[in-house]
């Protein structure tokens, strides 16, 4: 066990030769691991290139004692490196290394090359990075980019579709039953069963305290508007939002609109049948004008009491902050249920404008970060008009909530 621990330290620290003061000797397989790590964390793609060219180690690292950052790279060998880490490491680790490589080896531009796209492991962060490249992607690569995005979207749909549909439709059914039905909408069988405890023996009848209806057939029960910040920091949130938007759009009982914004506003509602098209229509980066986006979305509201607006943003307003505040206040006053998600991702606590979040809290608008696995239940809680402060306290583990 001691030798294994020394080897782990050796791989973590790097070094000039096969040993680095640890007394550990690397096997051929461990040399491959060492060189792959050196290429990334020591910025030493040139040594990796020589290693691959000679079929043996040339000594990993740069003798500074430990893995650390660097920027040197050799583009022709990056695709080989991407392929090799898939062989050497478990997929969960590959995604971490891949994301680090995008930052340390400056792969954003290289992702425009077909051989790079063919060797990466598709995940949410990669899709966000590709989206940030936007119009830089050559026309000849767009089909390959679509395939990468489609792979991730399909994975997310398989993971999230069922829970979202169940949570939302269940909440809608419950919400519909709670409404005060008109005479021709009363479900008498359900009403009698629900009120049996109110049987009046002296009158030989039931006096119902709650009428149960069939719901409003042929009418959308809720209008849902997703208003999504597409500034660079919101990349993974946009990916998840597109998937959830597509699922919500497939539920007949709700009407779903999706709007993305930076300093301009783009309505992608007509693309919700295909979340891949939604993501290809997103251009990450640029400024932020939340007030302008809220103004547009307010124009989409036709039934305030039956409208849910989910605004996904870090609240850093690049436009008129006072007008943004007024717009939020007007929406709440009109009866719209407004929820602000500071992030919709697994990335941990985001940076956000705390002053703006506190202002929203004073309006009664909950602002918090939400992980994708909690989003379906959140929508169910909103549809049923539960106390969101209580829901957040029970379901959100981090401290990013007001």
TORKOL-4160 file (C-alpha; in steps of 0.2 Angstrom, whole numbers, padded with zeros to 4 digits, m for minus):
402
<pt num="1" X="0000" Y="0000" Z="0000"/>
<pt num="2" X="0015" Y="0012" Z="0004"/>
<pt num="3" X="0022" Y="0009" Z="m0014"/>
<pt num="4" X="0005" Y="0013" Z="m0021"/>
<pt num="5" X="0003" Y="0029" Z="m0011"/>
<pt num="6" X="0020" Y="0035" Z="m0016"/>
<pt num="7" X="0016" Y="0032" Z="m0034"/>
<pt num="8" X="0000" Y="0042" Z="m0032"/>
<pt num="9" X="0011" Y="0056" Z="m0025"/>
<pt num="10" X="0023" Y="0055" Z="m0039"/>
<pt num="11" X="0009" Y="0057" Z="m0052"/>
<pt num="12" X="0002" Y="0071" Z="m0042"/>
<pt num="13" X="0018" Y="0080" Z="m0041"/>
<pt num="14" X="0026" Y="0077" Z="m0058"/>
<pt num="15" X="0045" Y="0078" Z="m0060"/>
<pt num="16" X="0059" Y="0077" Z="m0072"/>
<pt num="17" X="0063" Y="0059" Z="m0072"/>
<pt num="18" X="0054" Y="0043" Z="m0068"/>
<pt num="19" X="0056" Y="0047" Z="m0049"/>
<pt num="20" X="0055" Y="0063" Z="m0040"/>
<pt num="21" X="0062" Y="0061" Z="m0023"/>
<pt num="22" X="0048" Y="0048" Z="m0019"/>
<pt num="23" X="0057" Y="0032" Z="m0023"/>
<pt num="24" X="0043" Y="0027" Z="m0034"/>
<pt num="25" X="0046" Y="0020" Z="m0051"/>
<pt num="26" X="0032" Y="0022" Z="m0065"/>
<pt num="27" X="0026" Y="0008" Z="m0075"/>
<pt num="28" X="0023" Y="0010" Z="m0094"/>
<pt num="29" X="0005" Y="0013" Z="m0091"/>
<pt num="30" X="0008" Y="0025" Z="m0077"/>
<pt num="31" X="0021" Y="0035" Z="m0088"/>
<pt num="32" X="0006" Y="0037" Z="m0100"/>
<pt num="33" X="m0004" Y="0044" Z="m0086"/>
<pt num="34" X="0010" Y="0055" Z="m0081"/>
<pt num="35" X="0013" Y="0062" Z="m0098"/>
<pt num="36" X="m0006" Y="0065" Z="m0101"/>
<pt num="37" X="m0006" Y="0075" Z="m0084"/>
<pt num="38" X="0010" Y="0084" Z="m0088"/>
<pt num="39" X="0003" Y="0090" Z="m0105"/>
<pt num="40" X="m0012" Y="0098" Z="m0096"/>
<pt num="41" X="m0006" Y="0104" Z="m0079"/>
<pt num="42" X="0012" Y="0108" Z="m0084"/>
<pt num="43" X="0007" Y="0115" Z="m0100"/>
<pt num="44" X="0020" Y="0103" Z="m0108"/>
<pt num="45" X="0012" Y="0097" Z="m0124"/>
<pt num="46" X="0029" Y="0098" Z="m0132"/>
<pt num="47" X="0035" Y="0084" Z="m0121"/>
<pt num="48" X="0019" Y="0074" Z="m0124"/>
<pt num="49" X="0022" Y="0076" Z="m0143"/>
<pt num="50" X="0040" Y="0069" Z="m0140"/>
<pt num="51" X="0033" Y="0055" Z="m0129"/>
<pt num="52" X="0021" Y="0050" Z="m0142"/>
<pt num="53" X="0033" Y="0052" Z="m0156"/>
<pt num="54" X="0047" Y="0041" Z="m0148"/>
<pt num="55" X="0035" Y="0029" Z="m0139"/>
<pt num="56" X="0043" Y="0032" Z="m0123"/>
<pt num="57" X="0044" Y="0045" Z="m0109"/>
<pt num="58" X="0055" Y="0060" Z="m0110"/>
<pt num="59" X="0052" Y="0065" Z="m0092"/>
<pt num="60" X="0036" Y="0073" Z="m0087"/>
<pt num="61" X="0035" Y="0090" Z="m0080"/>
<pt num="62" X="0047" Y="0104" Z="m0079"/>
<pt num="63" X="0056" Y="0101" Z="m0063"/>
<pt num="64" X="0047" Y="0114" Z="m0053"/>
<pt num="65" X="0040" Y="0102" Z="m0041"/>
<pt num="66" X="0022" Y="0099" Z="m0043"/>
<pt num="67" X="0007" Y="0100" Z="m0056"/>
<pt num="68" X="0004" Y="0118" Z="m0060"/>
<pt num="69" X="m0003" Y="0129" Z="m0074"/>
<pt num="70" X="0005" Y="0133" Z="m0091"/>
<pt num="71" X="0000" Y="0139" Z="m0108"/>
<pt num="72" X="0011" Y="0130" Z="m0120"/>
<pt num="73" X="0002" Y="0118" Z="m0132"/>
<pt num="74" X="0004" Y="0109" Z="m0148"/>
<pt num="75" X="m0012" Y="0109" Z="m0158"/>
<pt num="76" X="m0009" Y="0094" Z="m0169"/>
<pt num="77" X="m0007" Y="0083" Z="m0154"/>
<pt num="78" X="m0021" Y="0089" Z="m0144"/>
<pt num="79" X="m0034" Y="0078" Z="m0153"/>
<pt num="80" X="m0023" Y="0063" Z="m0149"/>
<pt num="81" X="m0022" Y="0069" Z="m0131"/>
<pt num="82" X="m0041" Y="0070" Z="m0130"/>
<pt num="83" X="m0043" Y="0053" Z="m0137"/>
<pt num="84" X="m0030" Y="0045" Z="m0125"/>
<pt num="85" X="m0037" Y="0052" Z="m0109"/>
<pt num="86" X="m0053" Y="0043" Z="m0113"/>
<pt num="87" X="m0043" Y="0027" Z="m0113"/>
<pt num="88" X="m0033" Y="0031" Z="m0097"/>
<pt num="89" X="m0047" Y="0039" Z="m0085"/>
<pt num="90" X="m0065" Y="0035" Z="m0080"/>
<pt num="91" X="m0078" Y="0046" Z="m0089"/>
<pt num="92" X="m0081" Y="0057" Z="m0074"/>
<pt num="93" X="m0063" Y="0061" Z="m0073"/>
<pt num="94" X="m0062" Y="0064" Z="m0092"/>
<pt num="95" X="m0075" Y="0078" Z="m0091"/>
<pt num="96" X="m0065" Y="0087" Z="m0078"/>
<pt num="97" X="m0049" Y="0085" Z="m0088"/>
<pt num="98" X="m0057" Y="0091" Z="m0103"/>
<pt num="99" X="m0065" Y="0106" Z="m0095"/>
<pt num="100" X="m0048" Y="0110" Z="m0088"/>
<pt num="101" X="m0040" Y="0108" Z="m0105"/>
<pt num="102" X="m0052" Y="0121" Z="m0113"/>
<pt num="103" X="m0046" Y="0134" Z="m0100"/>
<pt num="104" X="m0028" Y="0129" Z="m0099"/>
<pt num="105" X="m0023" Y="0124" Z="m0117"/>
<pt num="106" X="m0034" Y="0137" Z="m0125"/>
<pt num="107" X="m0045" Y="0124" Z="m0134"/>
<pt num="108" X="m0060" Y="0136" Z="m0138"/>
<pt num="109" X="m0053" Y="0140" Z="m0155"/>
<pt num="110" X="m0047" Y="0122" Z="m0158"/>
<pt num="111" X="m0065" Y="0116" Z="m0155"/>
<pt num="112" X="m0068" Y="0123" Z="m0172"/>
<pt num="113" X="m0058" Y="0109" Z="m0179"/>
<pt num="114" X="m0067" Y="0093" Z="m0184"/>
<pt num="115" X="m0054" Y="0081" Z="m0176"/>
<pt num="116" X="m0056" Y="0090" Z="m0160"/>
<pt num="117" X="m0075" Y="0088" Z="m0160"/>
<pt num="118" X="m0073" Y="0070" Z="m0164"/>
<pt num="119" X="m0062" Y="0066" Z="m0149"/>
<pt num="120" X="m0071" Y="0076" Z="m0135"/>
<pt num="121" X="m0083" Y="0068" Z="m0123"/>
<pt num="122" X="m0100" Y="0078" Z="m0125"/>
<pt num="123" X="m0106" Y="0086" Z="m0109"/>
<pt num="124" X="m0116" Y="0101" Z="m0103"/>
<pt num="125" X="m0100" Y="0111" Z="m0101"/>
<pt num="126" X="m0093" Y="0107" Z="m0118"/>
<pt num="127" X="m0110" Y="0112" Z="m0126"/>
<pt num="128" X="m0109" Y="0129" Z="m0117"/>
<pt num="129" X="m0091" Y="0131" Z="m0123"/>
<pt num="130" X="m0097" Y="0127" Z="m0141"/>
<pt num="131" X="m0111" Y="0139" Z="m0139"/>
<pt num="132" X="m0099" Y="0153" Z="m0134"/>
<pt num="133" X="m0090" Y="0151" Z="m0151"/>
<pt num="134" X="m0107" Y="0155" Z="m0160"/>
<pt num="135" X="m0104" Y="0162" Z="m0177"/>
<pt num="136" X="m0086" Y="0158" Z="m0177"/>
<pt num="137" X="m0090" Y="0139" Z="m0181"/>
<pt num="138" X="m0086" Y="0136" Z="m0199"/>
<pt num="139" X="m0101" Y="0131" Z="m0210"/>
<pt num="140" X="m0093" Y="0114" Z="m0214"/>
<pt num="141" X="m0092" Y="0109" Z="m0195"/>
<pt num="142" X="m0110" Y="0114" Z="m0190"/>
<pt num="143" X="m0117" Y="0097" Z="m0193"/>
<pt num="144" X="m0104" Y="0089" Z="m0182"/>
<pt num="145" X="m0108" Y="0103" Z="m0169"/>
<pt num="146" X="m0126" Y="0098" Z="m0170"/>
<pt num="147" X="m0122" Y="0080" Z="m0167"/>
<pt num="148" X="m0112" Y="0084" Z="m0152"/>
<pt num="149" X="m0126" Y="0095" Z="m0145"/>
<pt num="150" X="m0139" Y="0082" Z="m0149"/>
<pt num="151" X="m0130" Y="0069" Z="m0140"/>
<pt num="152" X="m0130" Y="0079" Z="m0124"/>
<pt num="153" X="m0148" Y="0085" Z="m0126"/>
<pt num="154" X="m0153" Y="0067" Z="m0128"/>
<pt num="155" X="m0144" Y="0062" Z="m0112"/>
<pt num="156" X="m0153" Y="0076" Z="m0103"/>
<pt num="157" X="m0170" Y="0072" Z="m0110"/>
<pt num="158" X="m0168" Y="0054" Z="m0104"/>
<pt num="159" X="m0163" Y="0059" Z="m0087"/>
<pt num="160" X="m0175" Y="0074" Z="m0084"/>
<pt num="161" X="m0191" Y="0071" Z="m0095"/>
<pt num="162" X="m0201" Y="0059" Z="m0085"/>
<pt num="163" X="m0198" Y="0068" Z="m0068"/>
<pt num="164" X="m0203" Y="0085" Z="m0076"/>
<pt num="165" X="m0219" Y="0078" Z="m0084"/>
<pt num="166" X="m0224" Y="0069" Z="m0069"/>
<pt num="167" X="m0221" Y="0084" Z="m0057"/>
<pt num="168" X="m0230" Y="0097" Z="m0069"/>
<pt num="169" X="m0245" Y="0086" Z="m0074"/>
<pt num="170" X="m0248" Y="0080" Z="m0056"/>
<pt num="171" X="m0247" Y="0098" Z="m0050"/>
<pt num="172" X="m0259" Y="0104" Z="m0064"/>
<pt num="173" X="m0271" Y="0091" Z="m0061"/>
<pt num="174" X="m0271" Y="0095" Z="m0042"/>
<pt num="175" X="m0273" Y="0114" Z="m0047"/>
<pt num="176" X="m0287" Y="0111" Z="m0058"/>
<pt num="177" X="m0297" Y="0101" Z="m0045"/>
<pt num="178" X="m0294" Y="0115" Z="m0033"/>
<pt num="179" X="m0303" Y="0128" Z="m0044"/>
<pt num="180" X="m0321" Y="0133" Z="m0040"/>
<pt num="181" X="m0330" Y="0125" Z="m0055"/>
<pt num="182" X="m0345" Y="0131" Z="m0063"/>
<pt num="183" X="m0361" Y="0120" Z="m0062"/>
<pt num="184" X="m0357" Y="0111" Z="m0078"/>
<pt num="185" X="m0339" Y="0108" Z="m0073"/>
<pt num="186" X="m0343" Y="0099" Z="m0057"/>
<pt num="187" X="m0337" Y="0081" Z="m0055"/>
<pt num="188" X="m0351" Y="0075" Z="m0044"/>
<pt num="189" X="m0343" Y="0058" Z="m0041"/>
<pt num="190" X="m0327" Y="0066" Z="m0035"/>
<pt num="191" X="m0336" Y="0079" Z="m0025"/>
<pt num="192" X="m0347" Y="0067" Z="m0016"/>
<pt num="193" X="m0332" Y="0056" Z="m0011"/>
<pt num="194" X="m0322" Y="0071" Z="m0005"/>
<pt num="195" X="m0336" Y="0077" Z="0006"/>
<pt num="196" X="m0343" Y="0061" Z="0014"/>
<pt num="197" X="m0337" Y="0066" Z="0031"/>
<pt num="198" X="m0349" Y="0081" Z="0029"/>
<pt num="199" X="m0364" Y="0070" Z="0029"/>
<pt num="200" X="m0379" Y="0078" Z="0038"/>
<pt num="201" X="m0389" Y="0064" Z="0046"/>
<pt num="202" X="m0404" Y="0075" Z="0051"/>
<pt num="203" X="m0405" Y="0082" Z="0033"/>
<pt num="204" X="m0401" Y="0065" Z="0025"/>
<pt num="205" X="m0389" Y="0074" Z="0013"/>
<pt num="206" X="m0371" Y="0079" Z="0011"/>
<pt num="207" X="m0366" Y="0098" Z="0012"/>
<pt num="208" X="m0351" Y="0099" Z="0002"/>
<pt num="209" X="m0337" Y="0111" Z="0008"/>
<pt num="210" X="m0327" Y="0109" Z="m0008"/>
<pt num="211" X="m0333" Y="0107" Z="m0026"/>
<pt num="212" X="m0321" Y="0096" Z="m0037"/>
<pt num="213" X="m0321" Y="0100" Z="m0055"/>
<pt num="214" X="m0316" Y="0092" Z="m0071"/>
<pt num="215" X="m0304" Y="0106" Z="m0075"/>
<pt num="216" X="m0305" Y="0117" Z="m0090"/>
<pt num="217" X="m0305" Y="0105" Z="m0104"/>
<pt num="218" X="m0297" Y="0112" Z="m0120"/>
<pt num="219" X="m0289" Y="0126" Z="m0112"/>
<pt num="220" X="m0271" Y="0128" Z="m0106"/>
<pt num="221" X="m0271" Y="0129" Z="m0087"/>
<pt num="222" X="m0255" Y="0138" Z="m0086"/>
<pt num="223" X="m0244" Y="0150" Z="m0096"/>
<pt num="224" X="m0225" Y="0147" Z="m0093"/>
<pt num="225" X="m0212" Y="0160" Z="m0099"/>
<pt num="226" X="m0194" Y="0156" Z="m0097"/>
<pt num="227" X="m0184" Y="0172" Z="m0098"/>
<pt num="228" X="m0165" Y="0167" Z="m0099"/>
<pt num="229" X="m0150" Y="0177" Z="m0098"/>
<pt num="230" X="m0137" Y="0171" Z="m0111"/>
<pt num="231" X="m0122" Y="0181" Z="m0105"/>
<pt num="232" X="m0106" Y="0171" Z="m0104"/>
<pt num="233" X="m0108" Y="0166" Z="m0086"/>
<pt num="234" X="m0125" Y="0157" Z="m0089"/>
<pt num="235" X="m0119" Y="0144" Z="m0101"/>
<pt num="236" X="m0124" Y="0128" Z="m0092"/>
<pt num="237" X="m0140" Y="0136" Z="m0086"/>
<pt num="238" X="m0145" Y="0140" Z="m0104"/>
<pt num="239" X="m0142" Y="0121" Z="m0109"/>
<pt num="240" X="m0153" Y="0115" Z="m0095"/>
<pt num="241" X="m0166" Y="0128" Z="m0098"/>
<pt num="242" X="m0168" Y="0123" Z="m0117"/>
<pt num="243" X="m0171" Y="0105" Z="m0112"/>
<pt num="244" X="m0184" Y="0109" Z="m0098"/>
<pt num="245" X="m0192" Y="0121" Z="m0111"/>
<pt num="246" X="m0194" Y="0107" Z="m0123"/>
<pt num="247" X="m0201" Y="0096" Z="m0110"/>
<pt num="248" X="m0214" Y="0109" Z="m0104"/>
<pt num="249" X="m0218" Y="0113" Z="m0122"/>
<pt num="250" X="m0223" Y="0095" Z="m0125"/>
<pt num="251" X="m0236" Y="0095" Z="m0110"/>
<pt num="252" X="m0253" Y="0100" Z="m0118"/>
<pt num="253" X="m0260" Y="0108" Z="m0102"/>
<pt num="254" X="m0247" Y="0122" Z="m0102"/>
<pt num="255" X="m0242" Y="0135" Z="m0115"/>
<pt num="256" X="m0223" Y="0138" Z="m0114"/>
<pt num="257" X="m0213" Y="0152" Z="m0121"/>
<pt num="258" X="m0194" Y="0154" Z="m0121"/>
<pt num="259" X="m0185" Y="0170" Z="m0122"/>
<pt num="260" X="m0166" Y="0173" Z="m0121"/>
<pt num="261" X="m0157" Y="0189" Z="m0119"/>
<pt num="262" X="m0141" Y="0199" Z="m0118"/>
<pt num="263" X="m0142" Y="0217" Z="m0124"/>
<pt num="264" X="m0155" Y="0211" Z="m0136"/>
<pt num="265" X="m0170" Y="0199" Z="m0134"/>
<pt num="266" X="m0173" Y="0184" Z="m0145"/>
<pt num="267" X="m0189" Y="0174" Z="m0144"/>
<pt num="268" X="m0185" Y="0155" Z="m0147"/>
<pt num="269" X="m0203" Y="0149" Z="m0143"/>
<pt num="270" X="m0205" Y="0142" Z="m0161"/>
<pt num="271" X="m0190" Y="0131" Z="m0159"/>
<pt num="272" X="m0195" Y="0122" Z="m0143"/>
<pt num="273" X="m0200" Y="0106" Z="m0152"/>
<pt num="274" X="m0181" Y="0104" Z="m0154"/>
<pt num="275" X="m0170" Y="0109" Z="m0140"/>
<pt num="276" X="m0155" Y="0107" Z="m0152"/>
<pt num="277" X="m0162" Y="0121" Z="m0163"/>
<pt num="278" X="m0164" Y="0132" Z="m0147"/>
<pt num="279" X="m0146" Y="0130" Z="m0142"/>
<pt num="280" X="m0140" Y="0133" Z="m0160"/>
<pt num="281" X="m0150" Y="0149" Z="m0159"/>
<pt num="282" X="m0141" Y="0155" Z="m0143"/>
<pt num="283" X="m0126" Y="0167" Z="m0144"/>
<pt num="284" X="m0117" Y="0166" Z="m0127"/>
<pt num="285" X="m0108" Y="0182" Z="m0121"/>
<pt num="286" X="m0111" Y="0200" Z="m0122"/>
<pt num="287" X="m0119" Y="0212" Z="m0111"/>
<pt num="288" X="m0135" Y="0211" Z="m0101"/>
<pt num="289" X="m0151" Y="0221" Z="m0101"/>
<pt num="290" X="m0164" Y="0213" Z="m0090"/>
<pt num="291" X="m0176" Y="0227" Z="m0090"/>
<pt num="292" X="m0178" Y="0225" Z="m0109"/>
<pt num="293" X="m0181" Y="0207" Z="m0108"/>
<pt num="294" X="m0194" Y="0209" Z="m0094"/>
<pt num="295" X="m0202" Y="0222" Z="m0104"/>
<pt num="296" X="m0204" Y="0210" Z="m0119"/>
<pt num="297" X="m0210" Y="0195" Z="m0108"/>
<pt num="298" X="m0222" Y="0207" Z="m0100"/>
<pt num="299" X="m0230" Y="0209" Z="m0117"/>
<pt num="300" X="m0232" Y="0190" Z="m0118"/>
<pt num="301" X="m0243" Y="0190" Z="m0102"/>
<pt num="302" X="m0262" Y="0188" Z="m0106"/>
<pt num="303" X="m0268" Y="0179" Z="m0091"/>
<pt num="304" X="m0258" Y="0186" Z="m0076"/>
<pt num="305" X="m0266" Y="0175" Z="m0063"/>
<pt num="306" X="m0262" Y="0160" Z="m0073"/>
<pt num="307" X="m0244" Y="0165" Z="m0079"/>
<pt num="308" X="m0228" Y="0159" Z="m0071"/>
<pt num="309" X="m0212" Y="0168" Z="m0076"/>
<pt num="310" X="m0196" Y="0160" Z="m0073"/>
<pt num="311" X="m0181" Y="0172" Z="m0075"/>
<pt num="312" X="m0164" Y="0164" Z="m0075"/>
<pt num="313" X="m0151" Y="0177" Z="m0072"/>
<pt num="314" X="m0137" Y="0182" Z="m0060"/>
<pt num="315" X="m0146" Y="0199" Z="m0059"/>
<pt num="316" X="m0131" Y="0209" Z="m0065"/>
<pt num="317" X="m0140" Y="0223" Z="m0074"/>
<pt num="318" X="m0131" Y="0232" Z="m0088"/>
<pt num="319" X="m0145" Y="0243" Z="m0092"/>
<pt num="320" X="m0157" Y="0253" Z="m0081"/>
<pt num="321" X="m0157" Y="0245" Z="m0064"/>
<pt num="322" X="m0172" Y="0256" Z="m0057"/>
<pt num="323" X="m0182" Y="0252" Z="m0072"/>
<pt num="324" X="m0178" Y="0233" Z="m0070"/>
<pt num="325" X="m0184" Y="0235" Z="m0052"/>
<pt num="326" X="m0200" Y="0243" Z="m0057"/>
<pt num="327" X="m0203" Y="0230" Z="m0070"/>
<pt num="328" X="m0202" Y="0216" Z="m0058"/>
<pt num="329" X="m0214" Y="0226" Z="m0046"/>
<pt num="330" X="m0226" Y="0228" Z="m0060"/>
<pt num="331" X="m0226" Y="0210" Z="m0064"/>
<pt num="332" X="m0229" Y="0205" Z="m0046"/>
<pt num="333" X="m0243" Y="0218" Z="m0044"/>
<pt num="334" X="m0252" Y="0211" Z="m0060"/>
<pt num="335" X="m0253" Y="0194" Z="m0052"/>
<pt num="336" X="m0239" Y="0185" Z="m0062"/>
<pt num="337" X="m0230" Y="0172" Z="m0052"/>
<pt num="338" X="m0211" Y="0177" Z="m0054"/>
<pt num="339" X="m0197" Y="0165" Z="m0049"/>
<pt num="340" X="m0179" Y="0171" Z="m0051"/>
<pt num="341" X="m0166" Y="0157" Z="m0053"/>
<pt num="342" X="m0148" Y="0164" Z="m0050"/>
<pt num="343" X="m0142" Y="0148" Z="m0059"/>
<pt num="344" X="m0150" Y="0132" Z="m0066"/>
<pt num="345" X="m0135" Y="0120" Z="m0065"/>
<pt num="346" X="m0124" Y="0108" Z="m0054"/>
<pt num="347" X="m0110" Y="0121" Z="m0054"/>
<pt num="348" X="m0112" Y="0126" Z="m0036"/>
<pt num="349" X="m0115" Y="0144" Z="m0029"/>
<pt num="350" X="m0115" Y="0157" Z="m0043"/>
<pt num="351" X="m0109" Y="0175" Z="m0042"/>
<pt num="352" X="m0124" Y="0186" Z="m0042"/>
<pt num="353" X="m0130" Y="0204" Z="m0038"/>
<pt num="354" X="m0134" Y="0203" Z="m0019"/>
<pt num="355" X="m0142" Y="0220" Z="m0019"/>
<pt num="356" X="m0154" Y="0216" Z="m0033"/>
<pt num="357" X="m0158" Y="0199" Z="m0025"/>
<pt num="358" X="m0163" Y="0207" Z="m0009"/>
<pt num="359" X="m0174" Y="0220" Z="m0018"/>
<pt num="360" X="m0183" Y="0205" Z="m0025"/>
<pt num="361" X="m0185" Y="0197" Z="m0008"/>
<pt num="362" X="m0193" Y="0212" Z="m0002"/>
<pt num="363" X="m0205" Y="0211" Z="m0016"/>
<pt num="364" X="m0209" Y="0193" Z="m0011"/>
<pt num="365" X="m0199" Y="0185" Z="m0026"/>
<pt num="366" X="m0188" Y="0171" Z="m0021"/>
<pt num="367" X="m0171" Y="0172" Z="m0029"/>
<pt num="368" X="m0160" Y="0156" Z="m0027"/>
<pt num="369" X="m0149" Y="0144" Z="m0037"/>
<pt num="370" X="m0157" Y="0128" Z="m0042"/>
<pt num="371" X="m0150" Y="0111" Z="m0048"/>
<pt num="372" X="m0158" Y="0103" Z="m0063"/>
<pt num="373" X="m0164" Y="0088" Z="m0052"/>
<pt num="374" X="m0174" Y="0100" Z="m0041"/>
<pt num="375" X="m0182" Y="0110" Z="m0055"/>
<pt num="376" X="m0197" Y="0098" Z="m0059"/>
<pt num="377" X="m0202" Y="0098" Z="m0041"/>
<pt num="378" X="m0200" Y="0117" Z="m0041"/>
<pt num="379" X="m0212" Y="0119" Z="m0055"/>
<pt num="380" X="m0224" Y="0108" Z="m0046"/>
<pt num="381" X="m0223" Y="0119" Z="m0031"/>
<pt num="382" X="m0225" Y="0135" Z="m0041"/>
<pt num="383" X="m0240" Y="0128" Z="m0050"/>
<pt num="384" X="m0249" Y="0124" Z="m0034"/>
<pt num="385" X="m0244" Y="0141" Z="m0027"/>
<pt num="386" X="m0235" Y="0134" Z="m0012"/>
<pt num="387" X="m0225" Y="0145" Z="m0001"/>
<pt num="388" X="m0208" Y="0145" Z="m0010"/>
<pt num="389" X="m0198" Y="0152" Z="0004"/>
<pt num="390" X="m0203" Y="0136" Z="0013"/>
<pt num="391" X="m0200" Y="0125" Z="m0002"/>
<pt num="392" X="m0182" Y="0133" Z="m0004"/>
<pt num="393" X="m0178" Y="0130" Z="0014"/>
<pt num="394" X="m0183" Y="0112" Z="0013"/>
<pt num="395" X="m0175" Y="0108" Z="m0004"/>
<pt num="396" X="m0160" Y="0120" Z="m0007"/>
<pt num="397" X="m0145" Y="0115" Z="0002"/>
<pt num="398" X="m0133" Y="0130" Z="m0001"/>
<pt num="399" X="m0135" Y="0147" Z="0005"/>
<pt num="400" X="m0139" Y="0155" Z="m0011"/>
<pt num="401" X="m0156" Y="0160" Z="m0007"/>
<pt num="402" X="m0165" Y="0176" Z="m0002"/>
